[in-house]
Amino acid sequence: MVVGLMRMSEPKGGFLRANDPATDRWYSRDVPAIAAKRGVPDAAPYFIDAEASGGTGPQGGLTIIDFPNNHLIYALTWFGLAVMVTAGLVFI
C-alpha cells in the first residue's frame, strides 16, 4: 500500500528558474520532461508524494515544505511604508 498525496505535474512557476534537462537540473516537477529525459515512455502525468517507508523501493517523505518566518522584516517594511505615507501627507 502506498500512502501519500497524488499531485499533478508542476512544469512552471512564476518565480522558479527554468528546468535544464541537459544538465539534469530540475527546479519544478515537470513529470513529462523528466520522463522524456529518462527515456520512460507513457509516464503518468502525476507524481506521488509518498510517506517515508523503510523498504528498498522509492523513498518517500523527501518533500520539504518550508515556509519562511520573516515577520520582523514584514513589520519593518509596513512600518517604513506607514512613516513614508505620513511624511508625504505632512509635506503635501
N, C-alpha and C positions, 0 to 999 in steps of 0.2 A: 504494500500500500504506500502511496506517495501522499504526503501531507504538505500542502503549501498553497501558493497563490498562482493561478494561471494568468499570465499577463500578455497582452498583445505586444507585437514588435514596436519598439520606440526608435524609429530611424532618425528623428531630428529633434533638436531642441534649440530654443531661441538663443541661449547663452552657451551652448556647447560647441566645442571645436568639431570640425568635420572629421568623420572617421577616415582613417588612412589604411585601407586594406593592403596596400603594397608593403607596408612595414608592420602589419598586424597590430595596429593601434586602434582600439575601439573605445570611443567616448560615449556612445549610446548603444543600446541593444537593438541593432538592426539585424533581425534574425535572417531575412533573405540574403543580405550581403555577407553575413558571416557564413551562412550555409554555402553560398557560391564560392567563397574563398577557400573553404574546407573541402569542396567537392562533394557536398551532400545533396543529392537530388531529391526533389519533392519534400523539402523540410516543411514542417508545420509553421504557420505564421505567428506562433506564440512561443513563449518560454515558460518554464515552471520555476518559480522562486520557492524551492522546497525547504522544509525544516532540516536542521542538521541531523545526520544519521551516522551510525557507526559502521555502515557497510563499506564495501570496497568500490561501490558504484559511484555515480556522480555525487559530489559533495554538496549538500545543501547548506543553508544558513550562512552563505558568504556575502549576502547583500547587507551593506551597512547603510543605515539611514541616519544621517547626522544633520540635525537642524542647528544652525549656529545660534548661539545665545549672545546677541550683540545689543542687549537692551540699553547699556550705558551709551553706546555710540548713537543709537536711535534717540535717546533722551537728549543728548548733547546737540544733535542735529536739529531737533524740533525746538529746543531752547534757543539755539542760534537763529533759526528762522523767525521765531517769535520776536527776538530782540531786533532783528533787521526790519521786520514789518513795523514794529513800534517806532523805531528810529525813523523809518520812512514816513510814517504818519505825522510825526512831530515836525519834520522838516518840510512837509508839504503844506 
